[in-house]
Amino acid sequence: MKRFQFRLQSLLKYKRHLEQVAKQEMAKAVADVLACEQRITQLQKERISATDQLDVLVEQGIGAGQFNRYRQFITGIDQTIILERNKKTELEKILAEKRDILKQKTIDKKSLERLREKQEREYIHEMLREEQKGLDEIASLKTAREVNNEHT
């Protein structure tokens, strides 16, 4: 009995590869979003720290120049937070695109896998049918010989 061979096996292998690449790209997009979130969190902590430090210095008495430098620093952090939030929004859009691409690649691969499974089931069914046909033929030949031997 010859082994089942799926004619589109190389295409299936390629589709699996594309799905794997899409998974890696999505994982990178997730990592990018998480890294951006961590940067935002870190900037927020720095802002709180700088604000607290400024409050302490104001209570102790601080010069106008130093006060302005602190305010500029805090304003710079605020602007950086805004930029990082905008970047995060863009990264989330990219992540959604990567997720959709992965979903489509998975659907493409699964449809080919289902086709392969269906063809393999049909092949096995056909082989079993052929085998049964051969066994029936052998049985009928044996019966014919026995009947022929009885008549002689």
ChimeraX commands (.cxc) that place a marker at each C-alpha (Angstrom):
marker #1 position 0.00,0.00,0.00 radius 0.5
marker #1 position 1.57,3.26,-1.08 radius 0.5
marker #1 position 1.83,6.10,1.38 radius 0.5
marker #1 position -0.55,9.08,1.26 radius 0.5
marker #1 position 1.00,12.08,-0.42 radius 0.5
marker #1 position -0.60,15.54,-0.22 radius 0.5
marker #1 position 0.00,17.37,-3.47 radius 0.5
marker #1 position -0.06,20.76,-1.75 radius 0.5
marker #1 position 2.33,19.80,1.06 radius 0.5
marker #1 position 4.92,22.41,0.07 radius 0.5
marker #1 position 2.22,25.10,0.05 radius 0.5
marker #1 position 1.05,23.95,3.48 radius 0.5
marker #1 position 4.62,24.12,4.76 radius 0.5
marker #1 position 4.91,27.64,3.36 radius 0.5
marker #1 position 1.62,28.67,4.99 radius 0.5
marker #1 position 2.88,27.32,8.33 radius 0.5
marker #1 position 6.05,29.36,7.88 radius 0.5
marker #1 position 4.03,32.52,7.12 radius 0.5
marker #1 position 1.93,31.93,10.23 radius 0.5
marker #1 position 5.07,31.53,12.34 radius 0.5
marker #1 position 6.50,34.77,10.94 radius 0.5
marker #1 position 3.20,36.54,11.69 radius 0.5
marker #1 position 3.30,35.20,15.26 radius 0.5
marker #1 position 6.82,36.56,15.71 radius 0.5
marker #1 position 5.82,39.95,14.30 radius 0.5
marker #1 position 2.81,40.11,16.60 radius 0.5
marker #1 position 4.96,39.16,19.59 radius 0.5
marker #1 position 7.33,42.01,18.70 radius 0.5
marker #1 position 4.39,44.42,18.42 radius 0.5
marker #1 position 3.13,43.31,21.85 radius 0.5
marker #1 position 6.62,43.82,23.29 radius 0.5
marker #1 position 6.79,47.29,21.73 radius 0.5
marker #1 position 3.46,48.29,23.31 radius 0.5
marker #1 position 4.55,46.95,26.70 radius 0.5
marker #1 position 7.89,48.77,26.49 radius 0.5
marker #1 position 6.07,52.01,25.66 radius 0.5
marker #1 position 3.74,51.51,28.62 radius 0.5
marker #1 position 6.77,50.98,30.87 radius 0.5
marker #1 position 8.38,54.18,29.57 radius 0.5
marker #1 position 5.16,56.10,30.29 radius 0.5
marker #1 position 5.00,54.65,33.81 radius 0.5
marker #1 position 8.64,55.53,34.41 radius 0.5
marker #1 position 8.11,59.08,33.15 radius 0.5
marker #1 position 5.07,59.47,35.41 radius 0.5
marker #1 position 7.16,58.33,38.39 radius 0.5
marker #1 position 9.90,60.81,37.44 radius 0.5
marker #1 position 7.32,63.59,37.18 radius 0.5
marker #1 position 5.88,62.78,40.61 radius 0.5
marker #1 position 9.38,62.66,42.07 radius 0.5
marker #1 position 10.36,65.97,40.49 radius 0.5
marker #1 position 7.11,67.62,41.64 radius 0.5
marker #1 position 7.60,66.34,45.19 radius 0.5
marker #1 position 11.19,67.54,45.15 radius 0.5
marker #1 position 10.09,70.96,43.91 radius 0.5
marker #1 position 7.47,71.20,46.67 radius 0.5
marker #1 position 10.13,70.46,49.29 radius 0.5
marker #1 position 12.48,73.05,47.80 radius 0.5
marker #1 position 9.70,75.67,47.64 radius 0.5
marker #1 position 9.02,75.10,51.36 radius 0.5
marker #1 position 12.72,75.54,52.12 radius 0.5
marker #1 position 12.97,78.60,49.91 radius 0.5
marker #1 position 14.19,78.36,46.33 radius 0.5
marker #1 position 15.46,80.91,43.87 radius 0.5
marker #1 position 13.42,81.92,40.83 radius 0.5
marker #1 position 16.01,80.54,38.40 radius 0.5
marker #1 position 16.10,77.15,40.03 radius 0.5
marker #1 position 12.28,77.13,40.26 radius 0.5
marker #1 position 12.04,77.85,36.51 radius 0.5
marker #1 position 14.50,75.03,35.71 radius 0.5
marker #1 position 12.37,72.59,37.72 radius 0.5
marker #1 position 9.18,73.80,36.01 radius 0.5
marker #1 position 10.85,73.43,32.58 radius 0.5
marker #1 position 12.01,69.94,33.52 radius 0.5
marker #1 position 8.50,68.95,34.65 radius 0.5
marker #1 position 6.99,70.50,31.49 radius 0.5
marker #1 position 9.52,68.53,29.43 radius 0.5
marker #1 position 8.46,65.32,31.16 radius 0.5
marker #1 position 4.79,66.18,30.48 radius 0.5
marker #1 position 5.55,66.70,26.80 radius 0.5
marker #1 position 7.50,63.44,26.64 radius 0.5
marker #1 position 4.58,61.62,28.28 radius 0.5
marker #1 position 2.23,63.05,25.64 radius 0.5
marker #1 position 4.61,61.92,22.88 radius 0.5
marker #1 position 4.87,58.44,24.40 radius 0.5
marker #1 position 1.09,58.16,24.68 radius 0.5
marker #1 position 0.76,59.11,21.00 radius 0.5
marker #1 position 3.44,56.57,20.15 radius 0.5
marker #1 position 1.57,53.95,22.21 radius 0.5
marker #1 position -1.60,54.67,20.23 radius 0.5
marker #1 position 0.30,54.12,16.99 radius 0.5
marker #1 position 1.88,50.93,18.34 radius 0.5
marker #1 position -1.55,49.64,19.36 radius 0.5
marker #1 position -2.78,50.25,15.80 radius 0.5
marker #1 position 0.20,48.31,14.46 radius 0.5
marker #1 position -0.53,45.53,16.97 radius 0.5
marker #1 position -4.15,45.35,15.79 radius 0.5
marker #1 position -2.93,45.07,12.18 radius 0.5
marker #1 position -0.44,42.33,13.12 radius 0.5
marker #1 position -3.20,40.48,15.00 radius 0.5
marker #1 position -5.47,40.64,11.93 radius 0.5
marker #1 position -2.65,39.43,9.68 radius 0.5
marker #1 position -1.93,36.53,12.06 radius 0.5
marker #1 position -5.61,35.64,12.15 radius 0.5
marker #1 position -5.75,35.52,8.34 radius 0.5
marker #1 position -2.54,33.48,8.09 radius 0.5
marker #1 position -3.92,31.01,10.63 radius 0.5
marker #1 position -7.18,30.71,8.70 radius 0.5
marker #1 position -5.26,30.10,5.45 radius 0.5
marker #1 position -3.11,27.42,7.08 radius 0.5
marker #1 position -6.04,25.71,8.78 radius 0.5
marker #1 position -8.05,25.54,5.57 radius 0.5
marker #1 position -5.14,23.77,3.86 radius 0.5
marker #1 position -4.73,21.45,6.85 radius 0.5
marker #1 position -8.43,20.56,6.70 radius 0.5
marker #1 position -8.11,19.87,2.98 radius 0.5
marker #1 position -5.12,17.62,3.68 radius 0.5
marker #1 position -7.02,15.75,6.40 radius 0.5
marker #1 position -10.03,15.32,4.12 radius 0.5
marker #1 position -7.91,14.00,1.27 radius 0.5
marker #1 position -6.07,11.67,3.65 radius 0.5
marker #1 position -9.38,10.27,4.97 radius 0.5
marker #1 position -10.59,9.76,1.39 radius 0.5
marker #1 position -7.30,8.07,0.50 radius 0.5
marker #1 position -7.52,5.73,3.48 radius 0.5
marker #1 position -11.16,4.97,2.69 radius 0.5
marker #1 position -10.25,4.20,-0.94 radius 0.5
marker #1 position -7.32,1.98,0.13 radius 0.5
marker #1 position -9.56,0.06,2.52 radius 0.5
marker #1 position -12.15,-0.33,-0.22 radius 0.5
marker #1 position -9.51,-1.61,-2.64 radius 0.5
marker #1 position -8.15,-3.97,-0.01 radius 0.5
marker #1 position -11.64,-5.29,0.72 radius 0.5
marker #1 position -12.24,-5.72,-2.99 radius 0.5
marker #1 position -9.03,-7.76,-3.25 radius 0.5
marker #1 position -10.00,-9.88,-0.25 radius 0.5
marker #1 position -13.48,-10.47,-1.71 radius 0.5
marker #1 position -11.91,-11.52,-5.00 radius 0.5
marker #1 position -9.58,-13.95,-3.23 radius 0.5
marker #1 position -12.52,-15.37,-1.26 radius 0.5
marker #1 position -14.66,-15.79,-4.38 radius 0.5
marker #1 position -11.76,-17.51,-6.21 radius 0.5
marker #1 position -11.30,-19.86,-3.27 radius 0.5
marker #1 position -15.02,-20.63,-3.22 radius 0.5
marker #1 position -15.00,-21.21,-6.98 radius 0.5
marker #1 position -12.09,-23.67,-6.63 radius 0.5
marker #1 position -13.84,-25.51,-3.82 radius 0.5
marker #1 position -17.03,-25.75,-5.89 radius 0.5
marker #1 position -14.99,-26.86,-8.91 radius 0.5
marker #1 position -13.17,-29.52,-6.81 radius 0.5
marker #1 position -16.49,-30.83,-5.50 radius 0.5
marker #1 position -17.80,-31.34,-9.05 radius 0.5
marker #1 position -14.79,-33.30,-10.18 radius 0.5
marker link #1:1,2 radius 0.2
marker link #1:2,3 radius 0.2
marker link #1:3,4 radius 0.2
marker link #1:4,5 radius 0.2
marker link #1:5,6 radius 0.2
marker link #1:6,7 radius 0.2
marker link #1:7,8 radius 0.2
marker link #1:8,9 radius 0.2
marker link #1:9,10 radius 0.2
marker link #1:10,11 radius 0.2
marker link #1:11,12 radius 0.2
marker link #1:12,13 radius 0.2
marker link #1:13,14 radius 0.2
marker link #1:14,15 radius 0.2
marker link #1:15,16 radius 0.2
marker link #1:16,17 radius 0.2
marker link #1:17,18 radius 0.2
marker link #1:18,19 radius 0.2
marker link #1:19,20 radius 0.2
marker link #1:20,21 radius 0.2
marker link #1:21,22 radius 0.2
marker link #1:22,23 radius 0.2
marker link #1:23,24 radius 0.2
marker link #1:24,25 radius 0.2
marker link #1:25,26 radius 0.2
marker link #1:26,27 radius 0.2
marker link #1:27,28 radius 0.2
marker link #1:28,29 radius 0.2
marker link #1:29,30 radius 0.2
marker link #1:30,31 radius 0.2
marker link #1:31,32 radius 0.2
marker link #1:32,33 radius 0.2
marker link #1:33,34 radius 0.2
marker link #1:34,35 radius 0.2
marker link #1:35,36 radius 0.2
marker link #1:36,37 radius 0.2
marker link #1:37,38 radius 0.2
marker link #1:38,39 radius 0.2
marker link #1:39,40 radius 0.2
marker link #1:40,41 radius 0.2
marker link #1:41,42 radius 0.2
marker link #1:42,43 radius 0.2
marker link #1:43,44 radius 0.2
marker link #1:44,45 radius 0.2
marker link #1:45,46 radius 0.2
marker link #1:46,47 radius 0.2
marker link #1:47,48 radius 0.2
marker link #1:48,49 radius 0.2
marker link #1:49,50 radius 0.2
marker link #1:50,51 radius 0.2
marker link #1:51,52 radius 0.2
marker link #1:52,53 radius 0.2
marker link #1:53,54 radius 0.2
marker link #1:54,55 radius 0.2
marker link #1:55,56 radius 0.2
marker link #1:56,57 radius 0.2
marker link #1:57,58 radius 0.2
marker link #1:58,59 radius 0.2
marker link #1:59,60 radius 0.2
marker link #1:60,61 radius 0.2
marker link #1:61,62 radius 0.2
marker link #1:62,63 radius 0.2
marker link #1:63,64 radius 0.2
marker link #1:64,65 radius 0.2
marker link #1:65,66 radius 0.2
marker link #1:66,67 radius 0.2
marker link #1:67,68 radius 0.2
marker link #1:68,69 radius 0.2
marker link #1:69,70 radius 0.2
marker link #1:70,71 radius 0.2
marker link #1:71,72 radius 0.2
marker link #1:72,73 radius 0.2
marker link #1:73,74 radius 0.2
marker link #1:74,75 radius 0.2
marker link #1:75,76 radius 0.2
marker link #1:76,77 radius 0.2
marker link #1:77,78 radius 0.2
marker link #1:78,79 radius 0.2
marker link #1:79,80 radius 0.2
marker link #1:80,81 radius 0.2
marker link #1:81,82 radius 0.2
marker link #1:82,83 radius 0.2
marker link #1:83,84 radius 0.2
marker link #1:84,85 radius 0.2
marker link #1:85,86 radius 0.2
marker link #1:86,87 radius 0.2
marker link #1:87,88 radius 0.2
marker link #1:88,89 radius 0.2
marker link #1:89,90 radius 0.2
marker link #1:90,91 radius 0.2
marker link #1:91,92 radius 0.2
marker link #1:92,93 radius 0.2
marker link #1:93,94 radius 0.2
marker link #1:94,95 radius 0.2
marker link #1:95,96 radius 0.2
marker link #1:96,97 radius 0.2
marker link #1:97,98 radius 0.2
marker link #1:98,99 radius 0.2
marker link #1:99,100 radius 0.2
marker link #1:100,101 radius 0.2
marker link #1:101,102 radius 0.2
marker link #1:102,103 radius 0.2
marker link #1:103,104 radius 0.2
marker link #1:104,105 radius 0.2
marker link #1:105,106 radius 0.2
marker link #1:106,107 radius 0.2
marker link #1:107,108 radius 0.2
marker link #1:108,109 radius 0.2
marker link #1:109,110 radius 0.2
marker link #1:110,111 radius 0.2
marker link #1:111,112 radius 0.2
marker link #1:112,113 radius 0.2
marker link #1:113,114 radius 0.2
marker link #1:114,115 radius 0.2
marker link #1:115,116 radius 0.2
marker link #1:116,117 radius 0.2
marker link #1:117,118 radius 0.2
marker link #1:118,119 radius 0.2
marker link #1:119,120 radius 0.2
marker link #1:120,121 radius 0.2
marker link #1:121,122 radius 0.2
marker link #1:122,123 radius 0.2
marker link #1:123,124 radius 0.2
marker link #1:124,125 radius 0.2
marker link #1:125,126 radius 0.2
marker link #1:126,127 radius 0.2
marker link #1:127,128 radius 0.2
marker link #1:128,129 radius 0.2
marker link #1:129,130 radius 0.2
marker link #1:130,131 radius 0.2
marker link #1:131,132 radius 0.2
marker link #1:132,133 radius 0.2
marker link #1:133,134 radius 0.2
marker link #1:134,135 radius 0.2
marker link #1:135,136 radius 0.2
marker link #1:136,137 radius 0.2
marker link #1:137,138 radius 0.2
marker link #1:138,139 radius 0.2
marker link #1:139,140 radius 0.2
marker link #1:140,141 radius 0.2
marker link #1:141,142 radius 0.2
marker link #1:142,143 radius 0.2
marker link #1:143,144 radius 0.2
marker link #1:144,145 radius 0.2
marker link #1:145,146 radius 0.2
marker link #1:146,147 radius 0.2
marker link #1:147,148 radius 0.2
marker link #1:148,149 radius 0.2
marker link #1:149,150 radius 0.2
marker link #1:150,151 radius 0.2
marker link #1:151,152 radius 0.2
view
